[in-house]
Amino acid sequence: MAMQAPTLLRFLSLLFGLALAGCVGVSRPPAVSADLPQAFPAYDDAAGPGPGGDGALPGWRSFFSDPGLVALIEAALAHNRDLRVVQAQVEEARALYGIQSAARLPEIDVNATGTRGRTPADLSLTGVATVAGQYRVGLALPAFEIDFWGRVRSLEQAALAQYLSTEEARTAFELSLVATVANSYLLARELDERIVLARRTLESREESLRIMRRRAEVGVSSDLEVRQVEGLLLATRGELATLERLRAQNEALLQQLAGHALPADPPGGLETQGLPEALPAGLPSALLARRPDLRAAEQRLRAAEANVGAARAAFFPNISLTGFAGTASAELDGLFRAGSGSWSFTPVLHLPLFDGGRLRANLDLAEARRNGAVAGYEADVQTAFREVAEALAAHHWLGRQVAAQGELVAAERERARLAELRYERGVSSYLDVLDAQRGLFAAEQALVQLRRARMSAMVDLYKTLGGGQLP
C-alpha cells in the first residue's frame, strides 16, 4: 500500500527530530595571530608617502621600463612550461570544485530497464513453469543526500577554497617568474658590462706586455717585470673566460624561463633600467595581505576549516532520498498503455552508532590539519615580513656600498695614473703600476656588481610586497 502524504510528512518529521537529537556544536577556527609590528623598518633614504600613502605598487609593465626586459617577461608569461603546469593545476582544482558543487543538486536520470526470465515448476507457486518479464521506463532520482548538517556544503566550500588557493598560487608563481626573469636579465647586463671592462683591460695589458718586452730587449726593463706583466695578463684572460662562461649559463637560464622564445629587442645597460630608487617611508605591514602566496595560504586555511565542518557533520544522521516515476509493465508493448504509470519514493535514514572510532579519528585528523594550517599560515606571514625587511635593508645598505665603491673607483683610477707617472719618471718600480692596475680593475668590477645587486634588491622588494597587478 502506498504511503499517504500525511504519513510521509510525519515520518520525515520523526527523522528530522532524531537528527536534531544527535546534533553537536561546531567549533570556530582558532584566531590567527602572527605578532607583527605595525610597519616595516624605515631608512633615511626612503621616499615620501606614495599616492594615498598606502605604498601601492604599479604593475610590472610600469615598474620595469627597459623594452628588452618587458619583452622577455612577456615571452616568459606566454611560453614558460612550468607556468603551464601551474595553470593546469588551476584547471584541475576548478574541475574538482565543479564536481563537488554538483553534489548539492539532485541528479535526474532517464532509466529504462527490462527483465525476462523463466521460473522452473519446482520453484513456481503454481507448480507450473512460467516465463515472465518486467519492463520500466521513467525518470529516476538516485540517492540524494538532504544536507541538513552542512556536510556537502562544507565539502563544497573546501573545494572552492582549494580552487581559489591554486588561483592565488598561480599568481604567486607568475610574480616569482617575473622577478626571476628580471634578476636574470639584470645579471646578464652586469656580465655584459664586466666583460667590456675585462676586454678593455685585457687590451691594455697586452699592449703593456708588448712594450715591456721591447724595453727588456734593449735592457731598460728586467725579465722579472716582463713576467709580472705577463702574469697580470694571464689572470685577466682567466677572469674574462669566467665571465663569458657565466654569461652563457645565464643566457641558457633566460632561454628556459622564456620557453626558448627570446625577444629580438636589443638589451639596455644597467644605467637604462629606470627602476625606482626608493619606496615610500613607513610602509605598513598590512601590505602583506596583497601577497598572493599569503592569500593562497589563507584559502588553504579556509579549506582545512571546511573539512573540519564536514568531519563533524559525519556524526549526524544522514538522510537520503531515492525515487522513480514512469511506466512499468510485464510486457514490452504494455509500457505506454493506460494504467501503466508507476512511481516509488524511498527516504533512508542512516544514523552511525558504532564504527570503531573511525568518525572520531577522521575529525581528529581534520582538526590536526586545520591546526597545522593555522600554524603554517602564521609562519608564512612572519617569513613574508622578514623577507620584506631584508629586502629593505639590502636596498638601503647596498646604496651606501655603491656610493662608497664609486669613490673607491675614483681613488684607484687616480692611484693608477700617479703610479704610471712615477714609473715613467723612474721614481718607483713597475710593480707599483701593476698593483694599482690590479686594484682599479677589481674596484670597477665590484662597482658593477654592487649596482646590479641594488637593482636586484629593488626587484626582490617588489616581489616580497606582492607586486602590482599582473595582466
C-alpha positions in Angstrom: 0.0 0.0 0.0 1.4 3.4 -0.9 2.5 5.7 1.9 -0.1 8.6 2.2 1.1 12.2 2.3 0.3 12.9 6.0 2.0 9.7 7.0 5.0 10.6 4.9 5.2 14.1 6.5 5.0 12.6 10.0 7.8 10.1 9.0 10.1 12.9 7.8 9.3 15.0 10.9 10.4 12.0 13.0 13.6 11.7 11.0 14.3 15.4 11.5 13.7 15.2 15.2 16.1 12.2 15.5 18.7 14.1 13.6 18.4 17.1 15.9 18.9 14.9 18.9 22.3 13.9 17.5 23.4 17.5 16.8 26.6 18.8 18.5 28.2 22.2 18.3 30.6 23.2 15.6 33.7 25.0 16.8 35.2 28.1 15.2 38.7 28.1 14.0 41.3 29.5 16.4 42.4 33.1 16.0 45.3 33.7 13.7 48.0 36.0 15.2 51.5 36.5 13.7 52.5 39.2 16.2 53.9 41.6 13.6 55.0 45.2 14.0 52.6 47.8 12.5 55.2 49.0 9.9 58.3 47.8 8.2 61.7 49.3 9.1 62.2 52.8 7.7 65.5 54.1 6.4 66.7 57.7 5.8 66.8 57.3 2.0 63.1 56.3 1.7 60.9 58.4 -0.4 57.9 60.3 0.9 54.4 58.7 1.0 53.1 57.4 -2.2 49.7 58.1 -3.7 47.2 57.7 -0.9 50.1 56.9 1.5 49.3 53.2 1.1 52.5 52.2 -0.7 50.6 50.8 -3.7 52.9 49.3 -6.3 52.4 49.6 -10.1 52.0 46.6 -12.4 55.2 45.1 -13.8 54.8 46.9 -17.1 55.1 50.2 -15.3 57.7 49.1 -12.8 60.1 47.9 -15.5 60.9 50.4 -18.2 63.6 48.5 -20.3 61.8 47.4 -23.5 64.1 44.3 -23.7 63.2 43.2 -20.2 59.4 43.9 -20.8 59.5 41.8 -24.0 61.4 39.0 -22.1 58.8 38.9 -19.3 56.0 38.8 -21.8 57.7 35.8 -23.5 58.1 34.0 -20.2 54.5 34.5 -19.2 53.4 33.2 -22.6 55.7 30.3 -23.1 57.2 29.2 -19.7 56.4 25.4 -19.3 56.4 25.5 -15.5 53.8 28.2 -15.6 51.7 26.0 -17.9 51.9 23.2 -15.3 50.6 25.6 -12.6 47.8 26.7 -14.9 46.8 23.1 -15.5 46.7 22.6 -11.7 44.3 25.5 -11.5 42.1 23.9 -14.2 42.2 20.7 -12.2 41.1 22.4 -9.0 38.3 24.2 -10.9 37.0 20.9 -12.2 37.1 19.3 -8.8 35.2 22.2 -7.4 32.6 21.8 -10.2 32.3 18.1 -9.3 31.8 18.8 -5.6 29.4 21.6 -6.1 27.2 19.4 -8.3 26.7 17.1 -5.2 24.3 19.7 -3.7 21.9 19.4 -6.6 19.7 16.3 -7.2 20.6 14.0 -10.1 17.8 13.1 -12.5 18.4 10.2 -14.9 16.4 8.6 -17.6 16.1 4.9 -16.5 15.0 2.1 -18.8 15.2 -1.5 -17.6 13.9 -4.8 -18.9 14.0 -8.2 -17.3 12.8 -11.5 -18.8 13.2 -14.9 -17.1 11.9 -18.5 -16.7 10.9 -20.0 -13.3 11.0 -23.8 -13.2 8.0 -25.7 -12.0 9.5 -26.8 -8.6 10.1 -23.1 -7.7 6.8 -21.7 -9.0 4.0 -21.2 -6.6 1.6 -22.7 -9.1 3.7 -25.8 -9.7 4.0 -24.9 -13.4 7.0 -23.5 -15.2 6.4 -19.8 -16.1 8.1 -17.3 -18.3 7.6 -13.7 -17.1 9.2 -10.2 -17.6 9.2 -6.7 -16.2 9.9 -3.5 -18.1 10.3 0.0 -16.7 10.9 3.4 -18.3 10.9 6.7 -16.4 12.9 9.3 -14.5 15.0 8.1 -11.6 16.3 10.0 -8.6 19.4 8.3 -7.3 20.3 8.6 -3.6 20.2 12.3 -3.0 21.5 13.5 0.4 19.5 16.2 2.1 22.2 18.4 3.5 20.7 19.2 6.9 24.0 19.5 8.7 26.1 21.1 6.0 28.4 18.2 5.2 28.0 18.5 1.5 28.1 22.3 1.8 31.3 22.1 3.8 32.9 19.9 1.2 31.9 22.3 -1.5 33.4 25.2 0.5 36.6 23.2 0.9 36.8 22.5 -2.8 36.1 26.2 -3.6 38.9 27.3 -1.2 41.3 24.8 -2.7 40.5 26.2 -6.2 41.0 29.8 -5.0 44.2 28.7 -3.4 45.5 27.3 -6.7 44.5 30.6 -8.4 46.5 32.6 -5.9 49.4 30.1 -6.2 49.3 30.7 -9.9 49.5 34.4 -9.4 52.3 34.0 -6.9 54.2 31.8 -9.4 53.7 34.5 -12.1 55.1 37.1 -9.7 58.0 34.9 -8.9 58.6 34.2 -12.6 58.6 38.0 -13.3 61.2 38.6 -10.5 63.3 35.7 -11.6 63.4 36.9 -15.2 64.2 40.4 -14.1 67.0 39.4 -11.9 68.5 37.1 -14.6 68.2 40.0 -17.1 70.0 42.3 -14.7 72.7 39.7 -14.2 73.1 39.5 -17.9 73.5 43.3 -18.1 76.1 43.1 -15.3 78.1 40.4 -17.0 78.0 42.4 -20.3 79.5 45.5 -18.6 82.1 43.4 -16.7 83.1 41.7 -19.9 83.5 45.0 -21.6 85.7 46.1 -18.7 87.7 42.9 -18.8 88.3 43.1 -22.6 89.4 46.7 -22.3 91.7 45.8 -19.5 93.0 42.8 -21.5 93.8 45.0 -24.5 95.6 47.5 -22.2 97.7 44.7 -20.6 98.5 43.1 -24.0 99.9 46.5 -25.1 101.8 46.8 -21.8 103.3 43.4 -22.3 104.4 44.3 -25.8 106.0 47.5 -24.6 107.7 45.7 -21.7 109.2 43.1 -23.9 110.6 45.7 -26.2 112.1 47.5 -23.2 113.6 44.3 -21.9 115.2 43.7 -25.3 117.0 47.0 -25.1 117.9 46.4 -21.5 115.7 49.1 -20.0 113.4 46.6 -18.1 114.2 43.3 -16.4 112.8 39.9 -17.2 111.1 40.0 -13.7 109.0 42.9 -14.8 108.1 41.2 -18.0 106.9 38.1 -16.1 104.9 40.3 -13.7 103.1 42.0 -16.7 102.6 38.6 -18.3 101.1 37.1 -15.1 98.6 40.0 -14.8 97.7 39.5 -18.5 97.0 35.8 -18.0 94.9 36.5 -14.9 92.8 38.9 -16.9 92.3 36.3 -19.6 91.1 33.8 -16.9 88.7 36.4 -15.5 87.3 37.1 -18.9 86.8 33.4 -19.6 85.0 33.1 -16.3 82.7 36.0 -17.2 82.0 34.5 -20.6 81.1 31.2 -19.0 78.7 32.9 -16.6 77.0 34.9 -19.3 76.5 31.7 -21.4 75.0 29.9 -18.5 72.7 32.8 -17.6 71.6 33.1 -21.2 70.6 29.4 -21.1 68.6 30.1 -18.0 66.8 33.0 -19.7 66.0 30.8 -22.7 64.4 28.2 -20.4 62.4 30.9 -18.5 61.1 32.4 -21.7 60.4 29.0 -23.3 63.3 29.4 -25.8 61.4 32.4 -27.3 63.9 35.2 -26.6 62.7 38.6 -28.0 64.7 40.4 -30.6 64.7 43.7 -28.7 68.3 44.9 -28.1 69.2 44.9 -24.4 69.8 48.0 -22.4 72.5 48.6 -19.9 72.2 48.9 -16.1 72.0 52.6 -16.3 68.9 52.5 -18.6 66.8 50.2 -16.4 64.9 53.1 -14.7 64.0 51.2 -11.5 62.7 53.2 -8.6 65.4 54.4 -6.3 63.3 54.1 -3.1 59.8 53.2 -1.9 57.6 55.3 0.4 58.7 55.5 4.0 56.9 53.7 6.8 55.2 51.1 4.7 52.5 49.3 6.8 52.9 45.6 7.4 49.2 45.3 6.3 50.6 45.4 2.8 51.5 41.7 3.2 47.8 41.0 2.7 48.4 41.7 -1.0 50.9 38.9 -1.4 49.3 36.1 -3.5 51.2 33.4 -1.6 49.7 34.5 1.7 46.3 34.7 0.1 46.8 31.2 -1.1 47.8 30.1 2.5 44.6 31.8 3.8 42.5 29.9 1.3 44.1 26.6 2.4 43.3 27.5 6.0 39.6 28.0 5.0 39.6 24.7 3.2 41.0 23.0 6.3 38.3 24.6 8.5 35.6 23.5 6.0 36.9 19.9 6.2 36.6 20.1 9.9 32.9 21.0 9.4 32.4 18.1 7.1 34.0 15.7 9.5 31.7 16.9 12.3 28.7 16.6 10.1 29.5 12.9 9.6 28.4 12.3 13.2 24.9 13.4 12.4 22.1 11.4 10.9 22.3 11.1 7.1 19.0 11.4 5.2 18.9 10.5 1.5 16.1 10.2 -1.0 15.6 7.7 -3.9 12.7 7.9 -6.3 11.3 6.8 -9.6 8.4 7.9 -11.8 7.5 6.4 -15.1 5.7 3.4 -16.6 6.0 -0.3 -15.9 4.6 -3.4 -17.4 5.1 -7.1 -17.6 5.2 -6.9 -21.4 7.2 -4.6 -23.5 4.2 -3.4 -25.6 2.3 -2.5 -22.4 4.7 0.2 -21.2 2.6 3.1 -22.6 -0.9 1.7 -22.2 -3.4 3.3 -19.9 -2.9 2.5 -16.2 0.8 1.6 -16.6 2.0 4.5 -14.5 4.5 3.6 -11.8 6.3 5.6 -9.0 8.3 4.9 -5.9 9.8 7.1 -3.2 12.3 5.8 -0.6 13.7 8.0 2.1 16.6 6.4 4.0 17.9 7.5 7.4 21.5 6.5 8.3 22.5 7.1 11.9 26.0 6.0 12.9 26.1 4.2 16.2 29.3 2.3 16.4 32.2 2.4 13.9 35.2 1.6 16.0 36.2 5.2 16.3 36.6 5.9 12.6 34.5 9.1 12.6 36.3 10.4 15.7 39.6 9.7 14.1 38.5 11.5 10.9 37.5 14.5 13.0 40.8 14.4 14.9 42.7 14.3 11.6 40.8 17.2 10.1 41.3 19.3 13.3 45.0 18.4 13.3 45.4 19.5 9.7 43.4 22.7 10.5 45.7 23.5 13.4 48.7 22.8 11.2 47.3 25.1 8.6 46.9 27.9 11.2 50.5 27.5 12.4 51.7 27.3 8.8 49.8 30.5 7.9 51.3 32.4 10.9 54.8 31.2 9.9 54.2 32.3 6.3 53.2 35.7 7.5 56.3 36.1 9.7 58.5 34.8 6.9 57.0 37.3 4.5 57.6 40.2 7.0 61.2 39.1 7.3 61.7 38.9 3.5 60.4 42.5 3.1 62.6 43.7 6.0 65.6 42.0 4.5 64.9 43.5 1.0 64.5 47.0 2.5 67.8 46.6 4.4 69.6 45.2 1.3 68.4 48.1 -0.9 69.4 50.7 1.7 72.9 49.4 2.6 73.7 48.4 -1.0 73.1 52.0 -1.9 75.6 53.1 0.7 78.0 50.5 -0.7 77.5 51.7 -4.3 78.4 55.3 -3.2 81.5 54.2 -1.3 82.6 51.9 -4.1 82.2 54.7 -6.6 84.6 56.8 -4.5 87.0 53.9 -4.3 87.0 53.5 -8.1 87.8 57.2 -8.5 90.6 56.8 -5.9 92.0 53.7 -7.6 91.9 55.4 -11.0 93.9 58.3 -9.7 96.3 55.9 -8.0 96.9 54.1 -11.2 97.6 57.4 -13.0 100.1 58.5 -10.4 101.8 55.1 -10.4 102.4 55.2 -14.1 103.6 58.8 -13.9 106.1 57.9 -11.1 107.3 54.8 -13.1 107.8 56.9 -16.2 109.9 59.3 -14.2 111.9 56.5 -12.6 110.7 57.2 -9.1 109.0 53.8 -8.5 109.1 50.3 -10.0 106.6 48.8 -12.4 105.4 46.6 -9.5 103.5 49.7 -8.2 101.9 50.2 -11.5 100.8 46.6 -11.7 99.4 46.7 -8.2 97.5 49.9 -9.0 96.0 48.5 -12.2 95.0 45.3 -10.4 93.2 47.3 -7.7 91.5 49.5 -10.3 90.2 46.5 -12.3 88.9 44.8 -9.1 87.2 48.0 -7.9 85.5 48.6 -11.3 84.2 45.0 -11.4 82.9 45.3 -7.8 81.1 48.6 -8.6 79.2 47.0 -11.5 78.3 44.0 -9.2 77.0 46.3 -6.5 74.9 48.4 -8.8 73.3 45.3 -10.2 72.8 43.9 -6.6 71.0 47.1 -5.6 68.7 46.8 -8.6 68.0 43.2 -7.8 67.2 44.2 -4.2 64.5 46.5 -5.5 63.1 43.7 -7.7 63.1 41.4 -4.6 61.3 44.2 -2.6 58.7 44.5 -5.4 58.2 40.7 -5.2 58.0 40.4 -1.4 55.5 43.2 -1.2 53.2 41.3 -3.6 54.0 43.2 -6.7 51.4 45.1 -8.8 48.5 43.8 -10.8 49.5 41.1 -13.2 47.9 41.0 -16.6 
